[in-house]
Amino acid sequence: MFKENNAKKERQAQQIIPFDETTLSTELECCYNEFKYYKDKAKNEIAALGFAVSYILQFLWQNTPKIDTIIDFTQMIRQTKIINSQEQQKLQEIQSLLSAKGIEPLKLYYTPYPRDTEDSEEKLKRQRAEKYSRHQDNKNNIIRQNKRPIRFYTTLDWDKFYMNFPVIKRLSKDYLNNKQGIYSKNFTDQMEEMLTQNQYIFSILKKLPQGEHIFHFAIDIRENRSDKNVDSYIIIREGDKVPQGYKLVSQCKPYEIDTLNCQNQSFSDEEFMRQAITNLLLNMTGQFSTDISVALLIRQAGKNVPIVGQGILAYEAYNVSKEINQQSWNDTMQDLSLYACSGKFSLNYAPTKISIRKRIKGNTSAIEYRIDEMVAYIYDSFDFLDQYHEFNDDGEIIKLGQPVGAWDFEKRAFSIWGSIRQMATYKPEKFILSNMISLNIENVLLGRKQQFYYLYNQDYQDYQNLHPMD
């Protein structure tokens, strides 16, 4: 029993880590180094684009006022930190690349976070994370009664940004042209609920004369009732005035629609993992007779090809060029740069225009509908407010939260292999038998002693809670 208690105290001591306010600024430096490498040395413009956008978003987010000080949600976020000449030069260099791609300077905005989406179990997990995560000066952390009421967002163009990346190009046909995947049972069920259970819509349908009629969808933008489609949507006859407090879905910004979608498809950690494995590791493991239990992907100085190895033994990628060519490597770096920028995200679908045909026979009537137009949008809020680490009542981490990428602070670089290991937490069933070592809590905690940082949403929450910025 004595040994068990000592072991328990040791585990808890490992997990109570003082807050280090330099962590995210060091990650920002790593991100800029990756941008420079892919832009100037590797000549991989798309990978450079991913790290460029990641740098800008990180810079804006890290230099924002504390969430609790925000009063006006309608204004663009004002940067509170004085930018020195070196930082200004970096921002100008990055914006030059973005401008060449037709991407306007990015800006962060606020939007109120839905307050009614946290159930009792989620609240308990959040409050444990607030209590037991990193502390400052041995002070007790503030435990909030309610979830932080703010989201950060910006707008990234689908064609000018997302469609540059191989993973999006490969999957876009399935996500945008797959009618069966979009018009799923979930989609039709939600449409039928809106048409029959929404009293505003039902009263309009009840009064309709026989024939075909065209309507446009609008949503209530006065209050963000996340996921409550029946309460939020109305239909408006073509040419009619939109009621006060509502906005046509076709004119809404993604954050205004939020999760009031009828269908979504996820670009998940698992999907990024699948693409990385397919490009780099799957065929590689069959190339060698030795058991590659840990495949290290290391970028050689001055070269834009990987070294693959186990322990001291290393095989240069040139020797396996028939299995892994330069294009596969470039594609993977581009996909990973998008992952470093966005992490997982979802493509959402919301109806904007509907045709309704009403037939009347005697005392009965029948309604048929056809969705004529919809919007597909990404709303990937840049707030890190969800999927924190899960803690038990003793303050021990029992489950890691949402990964944000792995970084080698000693080399000031993005860790390819470390990030793939993070994604391996969600690895697809078909790769379970591969000899990939997944990441565990001990790896994350001990990695920092070697200047190797696996970053998670929790790190960003701690930054907003504990960073001394006003």
C-alpha positions as CSV (number, residue, x, y, z in Angstrom):
1,M,0.0,0.0,0.0
2,F,2.9,2.4,0.9
3,K,4.5,1.8,-2.5
4,E,1.1,2.3,-4.3
5,N,0.6,5.7,-2.5
6,N,4.1,6.8,-3.4
7,A,3.6,5.8,-7.0
8,K,0.3,7.7,-7.1
9,K,1.9,10.8,-5.7
10,E,4.7,10.6,-8.2
11,R,2.2,10.3,-11.1
12,Q,0.3,13.3,-9.8
13,A,3.6,15.3,-9.4
14,Q,4.5,14.6,-13.0
15,Q,1.2,16.0,-14.2
16,I,1.1,19.2,-12.1
17,I,3.2,21.3,-14.4
18,P,3.8,25.0,-13.8
19,F,2.5,27.3,-16.5
20,D,5.2,28.4,-19.0
21,E,4.2,31.5,-20.8
22,T,6.9,31.0,-23.4
23,T,5.5,27.7,-24.8
24,L,3.2,29.2,-27.5
25,S,5.7,32.0,-28.5
26,T,8.3,29.3,-29.1
27,E,5.8,27.3,-31.1
28,L,5.2,30.5,-33.2
29,E,9.0,30.7,-33.9
30,C,9.0,27.0,-35.0
31,C,6.0,27.7,-37.3
32,Y,7.9,30.6,-38.9
33,N,11.0,28.4,-39.4
34,E,8.8,25.8,-41.2
35,F,7.4,28.5,-43.4
36,K,10.9,29.7,-44.4
37,Y,12.1,26.2,-45.0
38,Y,9.4,25.2,-47.3
39,K,9.3,28.5,-49.1
40,D,13.1,29.0,-49.6
41,K,14.8,25.6,-49.4
42,A,12.3,22.9,-50.2
43,K,10.5,25.1,-52.8
44,N,7.2,23.6,-51.6
45,E,4.9,26.6,-51.9
46,I,1.7,24.8,-50.6
47,A,3.4,23.5,-47.5
48,A,4.7,27.1,-46.9
49,L,1.1,28.4,-47.4
50,G,-0.2,26.1,-44.6
51,F,2.5,27.2,-42.1
52,A,2.1,30.8,-43.2
53,V,-1.7,30.8,-42.4
54,S,-0.9,28.9,-39.2
55,Y,1.6,31.6,-38.2
56,I,-0.8,34.5,-38.8
57,L,-3.6,32.9,-36.9
58,Q,-1.4,31.9,-34.0
59,F,0.1,35.4,-33.9
60,L,-3.3,37.1,-33.9
61,W,-4.7,34.7,-31.3
62,Q,-1.7,35.0,-28.9
63,N,-1.9,38.8,-29.0
64,T,-5.6,39.2,-28.3
65,P,-7.0,40.6,-25.1
66,K,-8.2,38.2,-22.4
67,I,-11.6,36.8,-23.2
68,D,-13.1,38.1,-20.0
69,T,-12.3,41.7,-21.0
70,I,-14.3,41.5,-24.3
71,I,-17.5,43.5,-24.3
72,D,-18.3,44.3,-28.0
73,F,-18.5,41.1,-30.1
74,T,-19.1,43.0,-33.3
75,Q,-15.6,44.5,-33.6
76,M,-12.5,43.0,-35.1
77,I,-10.1,41.9,-32.5
78,R,-7.6,44.6,-31.7
79,Q,-4.0,43.5,-31.1
80,T,-2.8,44.7,-27.7
81,K,0.8,43.8,-28.0
82,I,3.4,46.2,-29.6
83,I,4.9,44.6,-32.6
84,N,8.7,45.0,-32.9
85,S,10.5,45.4,-36.2
86,Q,11.5,41.7,-36.5
87,E,7.9,40.5,-36.0
88,Q,6.7,43.1,-38.5
89,Q,9.1,41.9,-41.1
90,K,7.9,38.3,-40.6
91,L,4.3,39.3,-41.0
92,Q,5.1,41.2,-44.2
93,E,7.0,38.3,-45.6
94,I,4.1,35.9,-44.9
95,Q,1.5,38.3,-46.2
96,S,3.4,38.6,-49.4
97,L,2.9,34.8,-50.0
98,L,-0.8,35.0,-49.1
99,S,-1.3,38.0,-51.4
100,A,0.2,36.0,-54.3
101,K,-2.5,33.4,-53.6
102,G,-5.2,36.1,-53.6
103,I,-5.7,35.8,-49.8
104,E,-6.5,39.1,-48.1
105,P,-4.9,39.9,-44.7
106,L,-6.5,37.6,-42.1
107,K,-8.4,39.1,-39.2
108,L,-9.9,37.5,-36.1
109,Y,-13.4,38.3,-34.9
110,Y,-15.5,37.3,-31.9
111,T,-18.8,35.6,-31.7
112,P,-20.7,34.6,-28.6
113,Y,-20.3,30.9,-27.8
114,P,-23.6,29.0,-27.4
115,R,-24.3,28.8,-23.6
116,D,-26.8,25.9,-23.8
117,T,-24.7,23.1,-25.2
118,E,-22.8,21.9,-22.1
119,D,-24.5,19.1,-20.2
120,S,-23.7,18.1,-16.7
121,E,-21.1,15.5,-17.6
122,E,-19.2,17.9,-20.0
123,K,-19.3,20.6,-17.3
124,L,-17.7,18.3,-14.7
125,K,-14.9,17.4,-17.2
126,R,-14.3,21.0,-18.0
127,Q,-14.2,22.1,-14.4
128,R,-11.8,19.3,-13.6
129,A,-9.5,20.4,-16.4
130,E,-9.7,24.0,-15.1
131,K,-8.8,22.8,-11.6
132,Y,-6.1,20.4,-12.3
133,S,-4.3,21.8,-15.3
134,R,-1.2,24.0,-15.2
135,H,-1.0,26.4,-12.3
136,Q,0.8,29.7,-11.8
137,D,2.8,30.6,-8.6
138,N,1.2,27.6,-6.8
139,K,-2.1,29.5,-6.8
140,N,-5.4,27.6,-7.2
141,N,-6.9,27.9,-10.7
142,I,-10.2,29.6,-11.2
143,I,-13.0,27.2,-11.8
144,R,-15.8,28.7,-14.0
145,Q,-19.4,28.1,-13.4
146,N,-20.1,28.5,-17.1
147,K,-18.1,27.8,-20.2
148,R,-16.2,30.7,-21.7
149,P,-18.8,32.6,-23.8
150,I,-16.5,33.5,-26.8
151,R,-15.4,32.0,-30.1
152,F,-12.7,33.4,-32.4
153,Y,-13.2,33.1,-36.1
154,T,-11.7,34.2,-39.4
155,T,-12.7,33.4,-43.0
156,L,-10.5,31.2,-45.2
157,D,-11.6,30.9,-48.8
158,W,-12.3,27.3,-50.1
159,D,-10.8,27.7,-53.5
160,K,-7.9,30.1,-52.6
161,F,-6.9,28.2,-49.5
162,Y,-8.3,24.8,-48.8
163,M,-8.3,23.5,-52.4
164,N,-4.5,24.0,-52.6
165,F,-3.9,20.9,-50.4
166,P,-3.7,17.4,-51.7
167,V,-5.9,15.9,-49.0
168,I,-8.7,18.3,-49.8
169,K,-8.3,17.7,-53.6
170,R,-8.5,13.9,-53.0
171,L,-11.5,14.0,-50.8
172,S,-13.5,16.9,-52.3
173,K,-15.2,14.7,-54.9
174,D,-16.6,12.6,-52.1
175,Y,-17.5,15.6,-50.0
176,L,-19.0,17.9,-52.6
177,N,-20.2,15.7,-55.4
178,N,-21.5,12.7,-53.5
179,K,-25.3,13.4,-53.4
180,Q,-25.9,10.2,-51.5
181,G,-23.5,11.3,-48.8
182,I,-25.0,14.7,-48.5
183,Y,-28.6,13.9,-48.8
184,S,-28.4,11.3,-46.1
185,K,-31.1,10.0,-43.8
186,N,-29.9,12.5,-41.3
187,F,-30.5,15.3,-43.8
188,T,-34.0,14.2,-44.8
189,D,-35.0,13.5,-41.1
190,Q,-34.0,17.0,-40.1
191,M,-35.8,18.5,-43.1
192,E,-39.0,16.7,-42.2
193,E,-38.7,17.8,-38.6
194,M,-38.4,21.4,-39.7
195,L,-41.3,21.2,-42.1
196,T,-43.7,19.4,-39.6
197,Q,-42.6,20.5,-36.1
198,N,-41.7,24.2,-36.7
199,Q,-45.0,26.0,-36.1
200,Y,-44.0,29.0,-38.2
201,I,-43.2,26.8,-41.2
202,F,-46.1,24.5,-40.7
203,S,-48.6,27.4,-40.6
204,I,-47.3,28.6,-44.0
205,L,-47.5,25.1,-45.5
206,K,-51.1,24.7,-44.2
207,K,-52.3,27.8,-45.9
208,L,-50.6,27.2,-49.2
209,P,-52.8,26.7,-52.3
210,Q,-52.3,23.8,-54.6
211,G,-49.3,24.1,-56.9
212,E,-45.5,24.6,-56.7
213,H,-44.0,27.3,-54.6
214,I,-40.4,28.5,-54.1
215,F,-39.1,29.5,-50.6
216,H,-35.8,30.6,-49.2
217,F,-34.5,29.6,-45.7
218,A,-33.6,32.1,-43.1
219,I,-32.3,31.6,-39.5
220,D,-32.7,33.5,-36.3
221,I,-29.4,35.3,-35.7
222,R,-30.4,37.0,-32.5
223,E,-29.5,34.0,-30.4
224,N,-27.2,31.2,-31.3
225,R,-29.2,28.0,-30.5
226,S,-26.6,25.5,-31.6
227,D,-28.0,22.4,-33.2
228,K,-31.6,23.5,-32.7
229,N,-32.7,23.6,-36.3
230,V,-36.4,23.3,-35.6
231,D,-36.3,26.4,-33.4
232,S,-34.0,28.4,-35.6
233,Y,-35.1,28.1,-39.3
234,I,-38.0,29.7,-41.1
235,I,-39.0,29.8,-44.8
236,I,-39.7,33.0,-46.7
237,R,-41.5,33.2,-50.1
238,E,-39.4,34.5,-52.9
239,G,-39.5,38.3,-52.9
240,D,-41.0,38.7,-49.4
241,K,-39.3,40.8,-46.7
242,V,-37.1,38.9,-44.2
243,P,-38.5,39.3,-40.6
244,Q,-36.5,41.4,-38.2
245,G,-33.9,39.3,-36.3
246,Y,-33.6,36.7,-39.2
247,K,-31.2,36.5,-42.1
248,L,-31.3,34.5,-45.3
249,V,-29.0,31.5,-45.0
250,S,-27.5,32.3,-48.4
251,Q,-26.3,35.6,-47.0
252,C,-25.0,34.3,-43.6
253,K,-21.4,34.1,-42.6
254,P,-20.4,30.6,-41.5
255,Y,-20.3,31.6,-37.8
256,E,-23.9,32.7,-38.1
257,I,-25.0,29.3,-39.3
258,D,-22.7,27.6,-36.9
259,T,-23.9,24.1,-36.4
260,L,-27.4,24.7,-37.7
261,N,-26.6,22.3,-40.6
262,C,-28.5,19.4,-41.9
263,Q,-25.4,17.3,-42.6
264,N,-21.7,17.4,-42.0
265,Q,-18.7,15.4,-43.0
266,S,-15.5,15.5,-41.0
267,F,-11.9,15.9,-42.1
268,S,-10.8,14.2,-38.9
269,D,-7.5,13.4,-37.2
270,E,-8.1,9.9,-38.5
271,E,-8.4,11.1,-42.1
272,F,-5.2,13.1,-41.9
273,M,-3.6,10.1,-40.3
274,R,-4.9,7.9,-43.1
275,Q,-3.4,10.1,-45.8
276,A,0.0,10.4,-44.1
277,I,0.2,6.6,-43.6
278,T,-0.9,5.9,-47.2
279,N,1.7,8.3,-48.6
280,L,4.7,7.5,-46.4
281,L,4.6,4.5,-44.1
282,L,2.3,1.8,-45.4
283,N,4.5,0.6,-48.3
284,M,7.7,1.4,-46.4
285,T,7.1,-1.2,-43.7
286,G,7.1,-3.9,-46.4
287,Q,10.3,-2.7,-48.0
288,F,12.6,-3.9,-45.3
289,S,13.1,-7.3,-43.7
290,T,13.9,-5.6,-40.3
291,D,10.9,-4.8,-38.1
292,I,10.5,-1.0,-38.3
293,S,8.7,-0.5,-35.0
294,V,9.4,3.2,-34.9
295,A,9.7,5.0,-38.3
296,L,11.4,8.3,-37.7
297,L,10.8,10.9,-40.3
298,I,13.7,13.3,-40.1
299,R,14.4,16.2,-42.5
300,Q,18.1,16.3,-43.4
301,A,19.7,19.7,-43.3
302,G,19.6,21.3,-46.7
303,K,17.5,18.4,-48.2
304,N,13.8,18.1,-48.7
305,V,13.7,14.3,-48.5
306,P,13.2,12.2,-45.3
307,I,15.4,9.8,-43.6
308,V,13.6,6.7,-42.3
309,G,15.2,4.7,-39.6
310,Q,15.2,2.6,-36.5
311,G,17.6,3.5,-33.7
312,I,21.1,4.1,-35.1
313,L,20.2,2.3,-38.4
314,A,19.0,4.7,-41.1
315,Y,17.9,4.3,-44.6
316,E,17.9,7.3,-46.9
317,A,14.8,7.8,-48.8
318,Y,16.8,7.8,-52.0
319,N,17.2,4.0,-51.6
320,V,13.5,3.5,-51.6
321,S,12.5,6.0,-54.3
322,K,10.5,3.4,-56.1
323,E,8.2,3.2,-53.0
324,I,8.3,6.8,-51.9
325,N,8.9,9.4,-54.5
326,Q,9.5,13.1,-54.0
327,Q,5.9,13.9,-54.9
328,S,4.5,11.7,-52.2
329,W,6.8,13.4,-49.7
330,N,5.8,16.9,-50.9
331,D,2.1,15.9,-50.7
332,T,2.5,14.7,-47.2
333,M,4.3,17.8,-46.1
334,Q,1.5,19.9,-47.6
335,D,-1.2,17.9,-45.8
336,L,0.6,18.1,-42.5
337,S,1.0,21.8,-42.9
338,L,-2.8,22.1,-43.2
339,Y,-3.1,19.9,-40.1
340,A,-0.7,22.2,-38.3
341,C,-2.9,25.1,-39.3
342,S,-6.4,23.7,-38.8
343,G,-6.4,20.4,-37.1
344,K,-9.5,18.4,-37.8
345,F,-12.5,20.3,-39.2
346,S,-15.9,19.6,-40.8
347,L,-17.6,20.5,-44.0
348,N,-21.2,21.5,-43.2
349,Y,-24.3,21.7,-45.4
350,A,-27.3,23.9,-44.9
351,P,-30.3,24.4,-47.2
352,T,-30.9,27.8,-48.7
353,K,-33.7,27.3,-51.3
354,I,-36.6,24.8,-51.4
355,S,-39.4,24.0,-53.9
356,I,-42.6,22.8,-52.3
357,R,-45.4,21.2,-54.3
358,K,-48.8,20.9,-52.6
359,R,-51.6,18.6,-53.8
360,I,-55.1,18.9,-52.4
361,K,-57.8,16.3,-52.9
362,G,-61.0,16.8,-51.0
363,N,-60.2,17.3,-47.3
364,T,-56.6,15.9,-47.6
365,S,-53.4,17.5,-48.8
366,A,-49.9,16.2,-49.6
367,I,-46.6,18.0,-49.6
368,E,-43.5,17.2,-51.7
369,Y,-40.3,19.1,-51.4
370,R,-37.0,19.5,-53.3
371,I,-33.9,21.2,-52.1
372,D,-32.8,23.5,-54.9
373,E,-29.8,25.1,-53.4
374,M,-27.6,24.7,-50.3
375,V,-24.4,26.1,-48.9
376,A,-21.4,24.1,-48.0
377,Y,-19.2,25.8,-45.5
378,I,-16.4,25.2,-43.0
379,Y,-16.8,26.7,-39.5
380,D,-13.7,25.7,-37.7
381,S,-13.7,28.1,-34.8
382,F,-10.3,29.2,-33.6
383,D,-10.8,29.1,-29.9
384,F,-9.5,25.7,-28.5
385,L,-12.4,25.7,-26.0
386,D,-13.4,22.1,-26.3
387,Q,-11.8,18.7,-26.0
388,Y,-9.6,19.5,-23.1
389,H,-7.6,16.9,-21.2
390,E,-9.8,14.7,-19.0
391,F,-8.8,14.4,-15.4
392,N,-9.9,12.1,-12.6
393,D,-10.8,13.2,-9.1
394,D,-7.2,12.8,-8.0
395,G,-5.9,15.3,-10.6
396,E,-4.4,12.7,-13.0
397,I,-4.8,13.0,-16.7
398,I,-6.8,10.0,-17.9
399,K,-7.4,11.0,-21.5
400,L,-5.5,13.4,-23.8
401,G,-7.6,16.1,-25.5
402,Q,-7.6,17.5,-29.0
403,P,-4.0,17.5,-30.5
404,V,-2.7,20.6,-32.1
405,G,0.6,19.3,-33.5
406,A,4.0,18.3,-32.1
407,W,7.0,20.6,-32.0
408,D,10.8,20.1,-31.5
409,F,11.7,23.2,-29.4
410,E,15.4,22.3,-29.5
411,K,15.5,22.4,-33.3
412,R,12.8,25.0,-33.5
413,A,10.9,22.9,-36.0
414,F,7.6,21.1,-36.6
415,S,7.9,17.4,-35.7
416,I,6.5,15.3,-38.5
417,W,6.8,12.0,-36.7
418,G,5.5,13.4,-33.4
419,S,2.5,14.8,-35.1
420,I,1.7,11.5,-36.8
421,R,2.0,9.8,-33.5
422,Q,-0.5,12.3,-32.1
423,M,-2.9,11.5,-35.0
424,A,-2.3,7.8,-34.3
425,T,-4.5,8.1,-31.3
426,Y,-7.3,8.1,-33.9
427,K,-5.7,5.6,-36.3
428,P,-8.0,3.8,-38.7
429,E,-8.8,0.1,-38.1
430,K,-6.9,-1.0,-41.1
431,F,-3.7,0.4,-39.6
432,I,-4.0,-1.1,-36.2
433,L,-1.8,-4.0,-37.1
434,S,1.0,-1.8,-38.4
435,N,3.9,-1.4,-36.0
436,M,3.2,2.2,-35.1
437,I,3.6,3.2,-31.5
438,S,0.8,5.4,-30.3
439,L,1.3,8.3,-28.0
440,N,0.5,8.0,-24.3
441,I,0.2,10.4,-21.5
442,E,3.7,9.7,-20.1
443,N,5.2,10.5,-23.5
444,V,3.5,13.9,-23.5
445,L,4.6,14.7,-20.0
446,L,8.2,13.5,-20.3
447,G,8.7,14.9,-23.8
448,R,9.0,18.4,-22.5
449,K,12.1,17.5,-20.5
450,Q,13.8,16.8,-23.9
451,Q,12.4,20.1,-25.4
452,F,9.8,18.0,-27.3
453,Y,6.3,19.5,-27.0
454,Y,3.1,17.7,-28.0
455,L,0.6,20.6,-27.9
456,Y,-3.1,20.2,-27.2
457,N,-6.2,22.4,-26.8
458,Q,-5.4,22.4,-23.1
459,D,-2.2,24.4,-23.7
460,Y,-4.2,27.1,-25.3
461,Q,-6.9,27.2,-22.6
462,D,-4.1,27.5,-20.0
463,Y,-2.6,30.4,-22.0
464,Q,-5.9,32.3,-22.0
465,N,-6.4,31.5,-18.3
466,L,-2.9,32.3,-17.0
467,H,-1.0,34.5,-19.5
468,P,-0.4,37.9,-17.9
469,M,-1.6,39.9,-20.9
470,D,-4.3,42.4,-20.1
